[in-house]
Amino acid sequence: MLGTRRTEVLILFLFQLASRTPAAVFYVNAGGTNPSPPYASWDTAATNIQDAVSLASLNDLVLVTNGLYQYGGTAQPSGNPSNRVYVSRAMTLQSVNGPAVTTIRGITNANELMRCVYLADGAVLSGFTAINGGGGGIYCAGKSALITNCIIMANYASGSGGGIFSGSVFGCSISNNIGGLGGGGAFSSALTNCIIAGNGALIGSGGGISGGSAFNCSISNNSCINGNGGGAASSSLLNCLLISNSAEWAANSGTGGGAASSYLTNCVLIGNRAGYIGGGASGQVLVGCLLYRNYCNNYGGACSGTLINCTVVSNSSPDTGGLYTGTAFNSVLYYNSGAFGANYTSGYGLTNCCTTPLPAKGVDNFTNPPVFVNLASGDFHLRSNSPCINSGNNKYWPLYPPGFIFPAITNDLDGNPRFTGGTIDVGAYEFQSPASIISYAWLQQYGFPTDGSADFSDPDGDGMNNWQEWIAGTDPTDAQSVLTMLPPSNSVSGLTLTWQSVTNRTYYLERATNLLLQPAFTPIAGPITGQPGVTAYTGMTASNSPASFYRVSVQR
């Protein structure tokens, strides 16, 4: 699945490039000896890039061979800073042999600033190193400006976007750039298959990236010197790796070592640090993510956010090691360390989670150890006897998480399908060959085997098999614990229907007036939240027909 998505993105990009048939081709060679306009051959190639770019028209191609390009340039319309290369129209600027041998150098000193490249919307930059740019490495006028196969390094902007501002970026290395107001590596950019490493934000947030998106990217060793979100801030991330980023700029300051105020799906966060809260992430929505060995000086491997199908393991802080002041669904919070709550902060709701101790708030949680393949080596896939198998709740898995800009997500952290047993597992990894269709934690709670042999047995003889009892939330060993309707009653308010219920289930009422019709039953009420012991529904519509049949259904 991951490989398929990556291929789709690259095919789309290559199609966009291939669809541009250049009207004219211009040539640039830093070592040329006979530069003659219009630079229509290698023999007459321009010796600086701007001379050729200035002659190019819409959809033209400028080809650049090996060399260090540190002369020429022009100011953009706003005047400051100037640009070594100013591309003012939708055209392609491409190197012959790639970024290792083709470099555009800007200027960063106290007396003069020169950005490396300005790209108009629709323009393409391919195969260059952009280095030492003052005012940033590359400034894009919009998201349809494309950057591919480039190295963007050691650039500086006093504002946002030290390496890149805006644009769509494919297969690039973005390193050691500084953004004064955030987005040290990139600001408001859409990044795919990129390496973002060693960048910094001086005052604002997002040492690596800010205000953009990242797909299949590695984000490592970035930092916020005086802000939040060492790796990423206010961004949407899919299938990304965030390692050893930090937001730790003063005593008890800095939030979200890996990411802050962002939407992360199927991402791995390892070894990130924060000075205040959220060593791994803070103020976020995390779906299908692994948080491992993140550290915070105060509170939480994750903080003030929502976790869905995440695995949060071996994080630490002096206070709460796992999740601080947040909510979690279908998640593993285990083996974390903190003096005032190793795995989570008490008082906040967890639902369908594997953690210890059992939370006072929330439903369908369990304390059984998650049974990973190899905890010591960091392999957090589920063993075949893990209680996490089938123990989540499908309704919490969001195909489109809030703020999410990527296609619908139906896979786990490995790219394998979710819902292989009909019900989603707890944690970031889905076990692919469950023997039972029932929650393994539920089966183990009642001493039943997890090999599927007990799924449709009825040990208490109440007419409901184990699968039905699990769905209904009833006790499979107690014949009195069963989903059943009680005798109805009439009043001036109408007919009252009553049934045995539990608090962590949702109910629906249906009515039929002729059982020979197909379908006989039609919905009359629901969803209805279950109450302890008994739930009742009263409605005038229930008493209008002289002969009616009623039934109740349950959803977990």
N, C-alpha and C positions, 0 to 999 in steps of 0.2 A: 504493500500500500504506500509506504513512504517513497519507494523508488518510483512508483507510478506517478505520484503527485509531482515529484521532482522532474520527471521526464516531461510531463504535461507543461510545466512552467517553462522549461528550456526549449521545447518544441515551439511554444507560442513565441518566445523571444526570437528564436532563430528564424521563424516565419516572418516576423516583423522586419528583421534585417534583410532577409532574402527578398522580400516584397519591394524593397527600395532599389530600383534600378537607377544607378546614377546617370544624370544627364551629362555630366562631365567629370573627369578625374584630374586632380591636381597633385603634384608631387613635391615632397619636402625632404631635403637631405642636409643635415647640419654640416657635413663635410663637402658640400657641393662647391664647384669652382666657377660655374657659369650660370648663376641664377638669372633667368630671363622670363618675365611674364609672357604668357599666362601659366608658366610652370607646368607645361603639358607633357613633359617626359622627364626621366631621371637625368638626362643630360642637361636639362635647363631647370632643374628643381630649385625651389626656394630654399634658402638656408635658415629661415625661421618660420615657424608654423603660421603666425598671424598673417604674413604676406599672402600665403596661399588661401587661408580661410577667408580673407577679406574679398577675394575674387570669386569665391564659390557662391553658387545660387542654391535655391531650394532643391533638396534631394541630391546634391552633388556629393562627391567623395574626395576627401583629402587623404592621401596615403603618405605616411611618414616612416622613413627608415631609421636605423639605429643612430643614437646620438643623445647628447645632453642639450636640451633646448632651454637656454637661459637668457636669450636676447629677444627683443621685440616685445610687442604688447600694445594694449590700448585700454582706455578707460571705458567702463560701462556707462549707460546713460546717467546714472546718479553721480558718476564722477569719481567716487572713492569707495573701495580701493581700485586701482587699475588691475588689469588682468594680463598675464603672459599670453593667454589665448582667449579671445572673445568670440564665441560662436553665437551669432545673432539670429540664425535662421535654422530650420529643420534640415540638417545635413549630417553626414557621417564623417567623423575624424577618427582615423584608424591607423594603428602602427602595423608595420610589416612583420616584425619578429617578436612582439610582445613587450610587456612592461620591464622585464629584466634588462633590456638593452635600449629602452626608449623612455627618456625622462624629461618631464616638464618641471622646471624649477622656478618657484616664485621668490619673493623677497620678504624677509621678516627681520627688520631691525628698527631701531628707535627713530630713524629719519625717513624710512620709506617702507610701505607695505605694498606687496603685489601678490594677488591671488594667482593660483596656477591656471584655472580654467573657469570660464563662465559658459554655461550651456543653455541655449534657448529651449523652450518647450518643443519636443519632437526631435531634438538633436541627439546624436549618438556619439559617445566617446568610447573607444575600444582599444585596449592593449597598451596603456601608458602607466608610468609611475608619476604621480603628482606629489611633489615634495617641497617643503619649506615655503608653503604659501602663507602670505600674510593676508588676513581677512578670510581665511579658510582655504582648503585645498581646491574644492570644486563647488561652485554655486550653480544650482539648477533653477531655472525659472518656474518649473512645475514638475509634477510626477511623470509626465510623458517624456521628459528628458531621460535618456538611457545611458548607463555607465556599465561596461562589462569588461571583465578580465583586466582590471586595473589594480595597482598598488597605490594606496593613498596614505602617506605617512609623514609624520613630523610637520604637520601644518598647524596654524593657530588662527583662531578668530576671537575677537573680543566679545562678540555676540554669541549666537548659537550656531552649532555645526562647525566644529573645528576641522573635521575631515571633509564632510559633505553636507550641503544644505539642500534638502528636498531631492527629487529625482527617484528613478527606479534603478536599483543597483543589483547586478548579477555577477556572481563568481569573483568577488573582489576581496582584497586584503586591506583592512582599514586599521592602522596601528599608530600609536604614539602621537595622536593628535590631541589638541586642547581646545575646548570650547569655553569661553569665559562665562557664558550664561547658560550652559548646558549642552547636551548632545555632543560630547567631546569627539566621538567618532562620527556620528551622523545625527542630523536633526530633521525630522519630518520626512524621512526617506522610507522607501519600500525596499527592503533588502532580502535577497534570495541567495542561498549558498555562499555566504560571505564569512570571513574571519574578522572579528572585531576585537582587537586586543591592545591592552596597554594605553588606552585613551583616558582622558580626564576632563572633568568639569570643574571649573574654579569656584563658581558661585551657585549656578543653577543645578538642576537635577539631570541625571542620566549621563554617567561617565562614559558609557559605551554608546548608547543611542537614546534619543528622547523624541517623543511625539510622532513616532512612525510605526513601522511593522517589520518583523523579521521572520523568515521562513527557512528552516534548515541551516541555521547559522550557529557558529561558535562564538560565544561572547565571554572573554576571559581577561582577568587581570586589569579591568578598568576600575576607575575610582572617582568618587565625588569628594572634592577637597572641602566643599562648604555647601553640601546639598544632599539630596536623597536619590536612591536608585543607582548603586554603583555600576551595575551592568546595564540596566534599562529603566526608563521612567516614562510613564504615560504612553505606553506602547502596547501593541498586540503582537504576541510571539507564538509561533507554532513550530514544534519539532526542533527546538533550540537547546543548546548546551550552555549553561551559565556556570562558570567555574572561577573561583578565587577573585571575585569582584568585591569591592568594599565601599561602604558609605560610613566613614568613621573619622570625622574631621575634627572633633573636639570631645572633651569629656562628656559622656552621656548624650552625644549628638549624632545624628545620621540615622536614617531609616531605610530598610530594604537594601541589604548588601548586594543581593543578586538583582532584584527588581522592586520598584516602588510604583504603586498606583497603575498597575498594568494588568492585561489579560494574557495569561499564559496557558497554553494547551499543549499537552504531551511534551513537556520540557523537563530537563534534568538540571537541578540546582545543587552544586556540590562545593563546599568549602568557601562559601561567601561569608562576609562579616559586616556587621553594622554596629555603630557605636551606641545606639539607643534601642530601637526595636526592629524586629524582623531581620535576623541574620540572613535568611534566604530570601524572603520577600515580605513586603508590607503593603497594606491597603489595596488588595488585589483580588482578582478571581483566578484561581488556579484549577485547571481541569486536567486530570490524568497525568499529574506531574510527580516526580521523585524529588524529595528534599532530603539531603544526606550530608551530615557533618557540617552544617552551617553553624555559625556562632554569633551571638549578640552579647554586648556588654550588659544588657538589662533584660529584655523580654523577647523570647520566642524565636524559633527557627522560622516561623511564619507568624504574622501579626495582622490583626484588624482586617481580615479578609474572609473570603469564602473558599473552602477547599472541596472539590468534588472528585472522587476517585483518585485521591492522591495517596502516596506512600511517604510518610514523614518519619524518618528513622535516624537515630544517633545525632540529633541536633542538640545543642547545649546553650545554656545561659545561666547566670546566677539566680534568675527567678524562674521562668517557665521555659523549658527546653523545646517543646513541640509547637503547639498552637496557642498563641496568647490573644485573648479578646477577639475571637473569631468563631465562625461556624464551620462545621464540616459534615459532609454527606459521603457515604460509601468510601470512607478513607481509613487507612491504617495509621494510627499514631502510637508508636511503640518504641521502646528502648531509647527514648530521649532522656536528657538529664537536666534537672533544675531544682533548686532548693524548695520552691513553693508551688510545684506542679510540674512533674517531669514531662508529661505528655500533653497536657492541656490546662487551661485556666478554668477553675470551677465557676459555675454560674452561667456558662454559655452552652448552647445546645449543640449536641452531636447526634446524628441520626445514621443508623446502619453503619456504625464505625466499629473497628477493632481497636480497642484501647484498654488501658487500665489506670486507675480503678474505674468501675462502672460509673458513667456520668449520672448525676442527679437529674439532669434535664435531657430530654431527647428520648427516642424510642429505637427499638431493634438494635441496640448496641450489644457487644459481647466482649468479654475479657480474655478469651482464649488466646494464647500466643499465635501470631499469624502463620507460623511454620513456613519460613522462607527456604529456598533451596540452599543458600549458604550465607548466613548473616555475617560471618566473620570476613568473608571475601567480598561482601557488598553485592551479592546476587539476590535480589529481592523478588524474583519470580516465585510463584506459589508452588509448593509441593502438592502432590495428589491428595494428601489428607489435610490440607489447609482449611480451617474453618471459614476462611474468606471466600471460598468458592460458592457462587450462587447466593451470597449473603447480602448483596446490595439491593437497591431498589431502582428499577429501570426509569422511574419518573424523574429521578434527579440527574440523569445523564443528559446534558444539553447538546443537541446536534449543533446548535448555533449559540454558543455562550454569549452573554451580553457584551457588546462592544467588539464582537468577533468579525473579522473581515475576510476570513478564509472559507473554503468550501465546508460543507457539513462534515462533522467528525464522527466516524463510526468505528475507529480503531483504537487500540490501546497504545501504550508507550513503545511497544515493539513494532507497531504497525499491524498487529494481528486483530482479527475481528472481535468486537465486543459481543456480549449476549450469546456466547457459544452454547451455554446450557439453558438458554431461554431467559435466564435472569443474570444480570450483570454481577461480576465479582466485586469484592471490596479491595481497593487499592489501585495502583497504576497499571498492573499487569493482569491480563485475563488468562486464566488457565484454559487451555484449548481443548481438552478432552475430558470433561467431567462425566463421571459415571451416573450421577444422580441429577435430577432436575430440581431438587430441593436444596435449600440452604444447608451447607455442611455444618455450620455452627448450630443450626436448629436441630439437625439430626443428632449431632454429638451431644447436645444438651439433654436429649431424651434417651440416649444410649442406643440409637439406631445405627446400622451400618451405612456407610456412604457409597456403597457399590451399586446403588439403585434397587437392590432387592426389597427394600422396605417402603419404596415410594408409594405403592398402591395397596399396601396392607392396612387393615383397620384394627389395631391392637385393642382399642377400648370398645369395639363393637357398637359404636353409635351411628353407623351408616356413612361416616365420612372417612375416606382414606387419609393417609398421612399427607399426601400432597394437598388435599383439600383443607386439612386442618392447618397446614402451614400458611396457605393463602388466607384463611379466615382468621388466623391468629389465636386459634383455640388449642387446648391441651390434648394431645393425641393419646394420653394415658388416662383421661377422665371422661367418662361417658356423659357427664352432666355439662361438660364444656363443649358446646356445639352451636353452630349457627342455625338457629331455628326461629320461626315466627311464633309469637304468643297470641292468644285469642284477642281479636279486635274489640274495640268499644266505640259506642256512639255517644255524641254529645251535641249541643247546639253548635259547636264549632265544626262539626263534621266527624267523619270516621277517623279514629286513631289507630294506626298500625304500630305494633311494637315487636321488637325482636332482640334476642340476646346479642350483645356486641362487645367489642373491645375498643380501647381509645386510639390505637394506632392503625386503624383501618378506615376506609371510606366505603360508604354503602350507597346502593341505588335501588329504588323501588320501581316495580313494573306491575301492570294490571292487564288482565284479559277478561273479556266478556263472552267470548266464544272460543273454546279450546280446540274446535275443529278448524279454525282459521290458521293459516300459516303466513307469516309468524303470528302466533296468538297473542303474545305479550307486547305491550308498548310502554315506554318509559313514562313515569308520572312524577318522579322526584329524584334528585341527586345532582351532584355529589352531596352526601350527608356525612358529616364527621361523626365517627362512633363515640359513644359515651360509655363510661364504666358500667359494666353489667348489662344495661338495657338502654336501647335508643328508641324513641317514639317519634312518629310523624303524624300530624293532623292536617287535613285539608278538606275543604268543601267538595272538591272534585271527587273525592274518594267515595262519597255516599250517593252520587247521582244515579248510578246504575243499579237496578234491582238485583242483578246476579253478577257478581264480580269475583275474580280470582286474583290473588296478589302473591308476589314473590319478591324476595330480597336477594341481591347479589352483592359481592364484596370485592374490593380491590385493595391490594397491599401497596 
